[in-house]
Amino acid sequence: MPKENIKYKCAVVTGSIALGHLLIQSGLENRLTEYDNILAGFSVSDSMHAEALRDMIKKEKALLETIISFYKQMLDMLQNASRDLEKTEQDYSSSHVESTGE
């Protein structure tokens, strides 16, 4: 066991995770709508170039959806780890981790 207590800042972790979710929603998920708007604009054209551009945009949108899902899973994993740490502290009343409330 460590000789001094670990400073676990529960409020900082919780706030950072909430901010991460907000940034994903405002920064990435809103872009999905932009891809849909661009695709709608190209829906009237049947040229080979327009079709290639539509395919590229669809693939880029699918990549963005994958990235969003990955980030959400990572944030959920961090949130679960934070909850587990808090539960461990409550269950075992260990003095080696202390929540500073920051």
Helices and strands as residue ranges (DSSP letters): E 6-8, H 10-23, I 24-29, H 30-41, H 48-92, E 97-99
